[in-house]
Amino acid sequence: MIFCPPCYARRAFFQEQKEATMEIYSENYQLKSRDVNMFRTLRMSSLFEIMQETATEHSEILGSGIDVIRAKNLMWVLALQSVEITRMPRYREQIRIETWPGRTVHSLYPRYHCITDAEGNCIIRSSAIWTLADIEQRKLVPSSQSGFDYEGIKTGNEISLPRPPRSFYTSEVMRFTVPLSYIDMNGHMNNTRYFDLAENVFSPAKEGLSPTRILIEYASELLLGETYDIAWGEKDSHFYLMGGGEKPSFRL
């Protein structure tokens, strides 16, 4: 994760709107007090919540919503996500979120996001790899078995799909027990909560600095009431966070 000084934006006030096609889902949203930190800029966890919820809304339209896949004993699982940030939006700023799927490859479901400001500038772009997993066995299910296979589209505004982090540096460690408030409907720590952990230990976040790039890998689940080692460090303006058991469950 790389941080930069906070940026300031014009406020715009529009009514929330949602638009969707089979290819692109878009939604207008005005940031609320719950979305921002003490510096009035969008929290990292709130950013990932916004992307998670718009992806969920679009999956409903595409016929692969939560109720549909659960009827097949499946659940959506996020494996990797990369984000490039020009600036973080601010309290009461109006933003527009667009999301669309890439082409399904075996058991991998690429998804992209572009968040624009009131002037139409794309200030945040993201690429992610989602998978479908069996709820009971917690194993990936290929599209040939799940029946969900998307041709996807290309808009020309995509960033490269994420790859697992190669280099990593940590110098601090703590023990962390997963609380009930971090658990989602899949029975594990929700992907957005890892960024609350990050903000609590990264010094730039406490100084009002926002990240410019984020890469996270989710390798395995963190479960309710379980205690894990969380390690972090800083090197050459890069900030690292990882945690889990014998093998890292996540790397950010």
C-alpha positions as CSV (number, residue, x, y, z in Angstrom):
1,M,0.0,0.0,0.0
2,I,1.3,3.5,-0.9
3,F,0.1,6.7,0.7
4,C,-0.1,10.3,-0.6
5,P,-1.2,13.6,0.9
6,P,-5.0,14.2,1.1
7,C,-6.7,15.9,-1.8
8,Y,-9.7,18.1,-1.6
9,A,-12.7,18.1,-3.9
10,R,-15.7,20.2,-4.7
11,R,-19.0,19.1,-3.1
12,A,-21.8,18.2,-5.4
13,F,-25.4,17.4,-4.3
14,F,-27.4,15.2,-6.6
15,Q,-30.2,12.6,-6.0
16,E,-28.9,9.1,-5.8
17,Q,-29.6,7.1,-9.0
18,K,-28.9,3.6,-10.2
19,E,-28.6,2.4,-13.7
20,A,-27.8,-1.0,-15.0
21,T,-27.5,-3.1,-18.1
22,M,-26.4,-6.7,-18.6
23,E,-22.9,-5.2,-19.1
24,I,-22.3,-2.2,-16.9
25,Y,-23.9,-1.3,-13.6
26,S,-23.7,2.4,-12.4
27,E,-24.8,4.2,-9.3
28,N,-24.6,7.7,-8.0
29,Y,-23.8,8.1,-4.3
30,Q,-23.2,11.0,-2.0
31,L,-20.7,10.3,0.8
32,K,-22.3,10.2,4.3
33,S,-20.7,10.8,7.7
34,R,-20.4,7.0,8.3
35,D,-18.2,6.7,5.1
36,V,-15.5,9.1,6.1
37,N,-12.7,9.4,8.7
38,M,-11.7,12.2,11.1
39,F,-10.2,14.0,8.1
40,R,-13.5,13.9,6.2
41,T,-12.1,11.7,3.5
42,L,-13.4,8.3,2.4
43,R,-12.3,5.5,4.7
44,M,-10.5,2.6,3.0
45,S,-13.0,0.1,4.4
46,S,-15.9,2.3,3.1
47,L,-14.3,2.3,-0.3
48,F,-14.2,-1.4,-0.4
49,E,-17.8,-1.7,0.9
50,I,-19.0,0.6,-1.9
51,M,-17.3,-1.6,-4.5
52,Q,-18.5,-4.8,-2.8
53,E,-22.1,-3.6,-2.7
54,T,-22.2,-2.4,-6.3
55,A,-20.7,-5.7,-7.4
56,T,-23.4,-7.5,-5.4
57,E,-26.1,-5.4,-7.0
58,H,-24.8,-6.2,-10.5
59,S,-24.6,-9.9,-9.8
60,E,-28.3,-9.9,-8.9
61,I,-29.1,-8.3,-12.3
62,L,-26.8,-10.9,-14.1
63,G,-28.7,-13.8,-12.5
64,S,-25.9,-14.8,-10.0
65,G,-27.1,-13.0,-6.9
66,I,-26.7,-14.3,-3.4
67,D,-30.1,-16.1,-3.2
68,V,-29.5,-17.8,-6.6
69,I,-26.0,-19.1,-5.9
70,R,-26.9,-20.2,-2.3
71,A,-29.7,-22.4,-3.9
72,K,-26.7,-24.2,-5.5
73,N,-24.8,-24.2,-2.2
74,L,-22.3,-21.7,-3.5
75,M,-20.9,-18.4,-2.3
76,W,-19.0,-15.5,-3.8
77,V,-15.4,-15.2,-2.5
78,L,-12.9,-12.4,-3.3
79,A,-9.4,-13.7,-4.0
80,L,-7.4,-10.7,-5.2
81,Q,-8.0,-7.0,-5.6
82,S,-6.0,-4.1,-6.9
83,V,-6.9,-0.4,-6.6
84,E,-5.3,2.8,-8.1
85,I,-6.4,6.0,-6.4
86,T,-5.9,9.5,-7.8
87,R,-7.6,11.0,-4.8
88,M,-10.1,9.9,-2.1
89,P,-13.5,11.7,-2.3
90,R,-14.6,13.7,0.7
91,Y,-17.7,14.1,2.9
92,R,-20.9,14.9,1.0
93,E,-19.1,14.7,-2.3
94,Q,-21.2,13.1,-5.1
95,I,-19.5,10.2,-6.8
96,R,-20.5,7.8,-9.6
97,I,-19.6,4.1,-9.4
98,E,-19.4,2.0,-12.5
99,T,-18.7,-1.8,-12.4
100,W,-18.6,-4.5,-15.0
101,P,-17.4,-8.1,-15.3
102,G,-14.5,-9.4,-17.4
103,R,-14.5,-12.7,-19.2
104,T,-14.8,-15.8,-16.9
105,V,-11.8,-18.0,-17.0
106,H,-12.3,-21.5,-15.5
107,S,-13.2,-20.6,-11.9
108,L,-12.0,-17.0,-12.0
109,Y,-14.5,-14.1,-12.4
110,P,-12.7,-10.7,-13.1
111,R,-14.6,-7.5,-12.1
112,Y,-13.7,-3.9,-12.6
113,H,-14.7,-0.6,-11.0
114,C,-14.3,3.0,-12.0
115,I,-15.4,5.8,-9.6
116,T,-15.7,9.3,-11.0
117,D,-16.3,12.7,-9.5
118,A,-18.9,15.3,-10.4
119,E,-16.7,16.5,-13.3
120,G,-16.5,13.0,-14.7
121,N,-12.8,12.3,-13.7
122,C,-12.1,8.7,-12.9
123,I,-10.5,9.1,-9.5
124,I,-10.4,5.5,-8.4
125,R,-10.0,2.3,-10.5
126,S,-10.1,-1.2,-9.4
127,S,-9.7,-4.7,-10.8
128,A,-10.6,-7.9,-8.8
129,I,-10.7,-11.6,-9.1
130,W,-13.8,-13.3,-7.6
131,T,-14.4,-17.0,-7.3
132,L,-17.4,-19.2,-6.5
133,A,-16.8,-21.7,-3.7
134,D,-18.8,-24.5,-2.2
135,I,-20.3,-23.4,1.1
136,E,-19.8,-26.7,2.9
137,Q,-16.5,-27.8,1.4
138,R,-15.0,-24.3,1.0
139,K,-13.5,-25.3,-2.3
140,L,-13.5,-23.5,-5.6
141,V,-16.1,-24.5,-8.1
142,P,-15.3,-24.1,-11.9
143,S,-17.8,-22.3,-14.1
144,S,-18.4,-25.6,-16.0
145,Q,-20.0,-27.0,-12.8
146,S,-21.6,-23.8,-11.4
147,G,-23.2,-22.9,-14.7
148,F,-22.2,-19.2,-14.3
149,D,-20.0,-18.1,-17.2
150,Y,-19.8,-14.5,-18.5
151,E,-18.3,-13.3,-21.7
152,G,-17.6,-10.0,-20.1
153,I,-16.7,-6.7,-21.7
154,K,-13.8,-4.3,-22.2
155,T,-14.3,-0.6,-21.8
156,G,-10.7,0.5,-22.2
157,N,-10.7,1.9,-18.7
158,E,-9.6,-1.3,-17.0
159,I,-6.4,-1.6,-14.9
160,S,-4.4,-4.9,-15.0
161,L,-5.8,-7.8,-13.1
162,P,-4.1,-8.2,-9.7
163,R,-1.4,-10.8,-9.0
164,P,-0.3,-12.1,-5.6
165,P,2.2,-9.8,-3.9
166,R,5.8,-10.8,-4.4
167,S,7.8,-8.8,-1.9
168,F,6.9,-8.3,1.7
169,Y,8.4,-6.6,4.7
170,T,7.2,-6.6,8.4
171,S,8.7,-5.3,11.6
172,E,5.8,-5.3,14.0
173,V,3.5,-8.0,15.2
174,M,0.4,-8.3,17.4
175,R,-2.3,-10.9,18.2
176,F,-5.8,-10.3,16.9
177,T,-9.0,-12.1,17.7
178,V,-11.8,-11.8,15.1
179,P,-14.9,-10.1,16.6
180,L,-18.5,-10.8,15.8
181,S,-18.9,-7.4,14.1
182,Y,-16.3,-8.4,11.5
183,I,-18.2,-11.5,10.4
184,D,-20.3,-11.5,7.2
185,M,-23.1,-13.8,5.9
186,N,-20.5,-16.3,4.6
187,G,-19.3,-16.9,8.2
188,H,-15.9,-15.4,7.9
189,M,-14.2,-12.0,8.3
190,N,-15.5,-9.7,5.6
191,N,-12.9,-8.5,3.0
192,T,-13.6,-4.8,3.9
193,R,-12.7,-5.2,7.5
194,Y,-9.0,-5.9,6.7
195,F,-8.7,-2.2,5.9
196,D,-9.9,-1.2,9.3
197,L,-7.0,-3.3,10.7
198,A,-4.7,-1.5,8.3
199,E,-5.9,2.0,9.3
200,N,-5.4,1.1,12.9
201,V,-1.7,0.3,12.5
202,F,-0.5,2.4,9.6
203,S,0.9,5.8,10.8
204,P,0.1,7.6,7.5
205,A,-3.6,7.0,8.0
206,K,-3.4,8.7,11.4
207,E,-1.9,11.7,9.7
208,G,-4.7,12.1,7.1
209,L,-2.7,10.6,4.2
210,S,-4.6,8.5,1.6
211,P,-3.2,5.5,-0.3
212,T,-2.4,5.8,-4.0
213,R,-2.2,2.0,-4.7
214,I,-3.6,-1.0,-2.8
215,L,-3.1,-4.7,-3.5
216,I,-4.6,-7.4,-1.4
217,E,-4.6,-11.2,-1.6
218,Y,-7.1,-13.3,0.4
219,A,-5.7,-16.8,0.6
220,S,-7.9,-18.3,3.4
221,E,-10.5,-17.3,5.9
222,L,-10.3,-15.6,9.3
223,L,-13.0,-17.0,11.5
224,L,-15.0,-15.8,14.4
225,G,-13.3,-15.9,17.8
226,E,-10.0,-17.3,16.4
227,T,-6.8,-15.5,17.2
228,Y,-4.1,-14.8,14.6
229,D,-0.7,-13.2,14.3
230,I,-1.0,-9.8,12.5
231,A,2.4,-8.4,11.2
232,W,3.0,-5.1,9.5
233,G,5.9,-2.9,8.4
234,E,7.0,0.1,6.3
235,K,9.7,0.3,3.7
236,D,10.4,2.8,0.9
237,S,7.0,4.4,1.3
238,H,5.3,1.1,1.0
239,F,3.2,-0.3,3.8
240,Y,2.6,-4.0,4.4
241,L,0.1,-6.0,6.5
242,M,-0.3,-9.7,6.7
243,G,-1.8,-12.2,9.0
244,G,-3.0,-15.8,9.7
245,G,-1.5,-19.0,11.0
246,E,1.4,-21.0,9.7
247,K,0.7,-19.7,6.2
248,P,-0.6,-16.1,5.6
249,S,-4.3,-15.9,5.3
250,F,-4.1,-12.5,3.7
251,R,-1.4,-10.1,2.4
252,L,-2.0,-6.4,1.9
